[in-house]
């Protein structure tokens, strides 16, 4: 809930023009609606997860960036 209030505050103060939300929680829908109503462009990053239709509806751009499993990410060893 705190993040939703932060989105609203930043929107009202005109501190942001573009919001990139990396989430799949539909609790953000009211904050998303508010931000877009106030003219903020909202980009939703889903990280390959399924999200509710309301989140897609209130996004200007949806980025579905799949996350690679940890086993596929190269490990850096300290030498």
Secondary structure, 3 states (H helix, E strand, C coil): CHHHHHHHHHHHCCCCCEEEEECCCHHHHHHHHHHHHCCCEEEEECCCCCCCHHHHHCCCEEECCCCCCHHHCCCCCCC
